[in-house]
Amino acid sequence: MKNFLTSQQTAFFTKNGYIEFEFDFDSEALFQSARHALSVRLKTEVAKLSRKSHAEIYAAGRDLWRGEPILRTLLLRKLAPIVQTLANKQSLRLGCDQWIPAHFPWEKASTCKELFSIQGLGLGVLIASAPFPNPNPSYVGLLPLPSKPGNVLFFQPRLILDWPQLANSPPTDLYLALYAMSNSLYIQNPKDPCTNALKQFGYGFGDPLKNEFHPQIL
């Protein structure tokens, strides 16, 4: 799609908190790149990732963009104009990305704020490897999957995501990315299995995110 939005599209996003687009990128290459990064971290072959537990895969699936140019280019360049327009912010930074394996055992619906160790999230992006058939209209305020594989769903992090529903309708691997405000903070979150992940870069809880590790999109 072109790197601009109509007033109707921005109005829909403002009212509903999410919007889906067909996007001109190779979604299969994206998922292959993410799986390759996972296999390197877990020291196994891509074909054997299914032998790892869901918890192991989720824990290894944070910030895959750091080692994969395809993911970095998508998040910091290709999606950036739309992210900035929808968030209505001139300056945002990449907060994190997260691989979510199919059949992940979610306990309940929740917002991204409850799941991640970043305070000050500005916008989320969700891409699925399989379509979500006919979202149930009774799920008021709960986010559906993109309707087609490779479509990009942009959403406000305040929205409640029905993770158990997403994990089983049908089971699909998910690639999630979160953009943060320029003044966002790294915080401790016991619900986040990767809450200590940024300490390897010298972060302490309460520190502001730094450009060196969380690039700004300008």
Sequence and secondary structure as in RCSB ss.txt:
>XXXX:A:sequence
MKNFLTSQQTAFFTKNGYIEFEFDFDSEALFQSARHALSVRLKTEVAKLSRKSHAEIYAAGRDLWRGEPILRTLL
LRKLAPIVQTLANKQSLRLGCDQWIPAHFPWEKASTCKELFSIQGLGLGVLIASAPFPNPNPSYVGLLPLPSKPG
NVLFFQPRLILDWPQLANSPPTDLYLALYAMSNSLYIQNPKDPCTNALKQFGYGFGDPLKNEFHPQIL
>XXXX:A:secstr
  S   HHHHHHHHHHSEEEE  SS HHHHHHHHHHHHHHHHTS GGGGGGS HHHHHHHTBSGGGG HHHHHII
IIISHHHHHHHHT S EEEEEEEEE TT    S B GGGTSSEEEEEEEEEEESS   S  TT TTB    SSTT
 EEEE TTSBB HHHHTTSS   EEEEEEEEEEEEE   TT TTTTGGGGGT  TT B  TTTS EE 
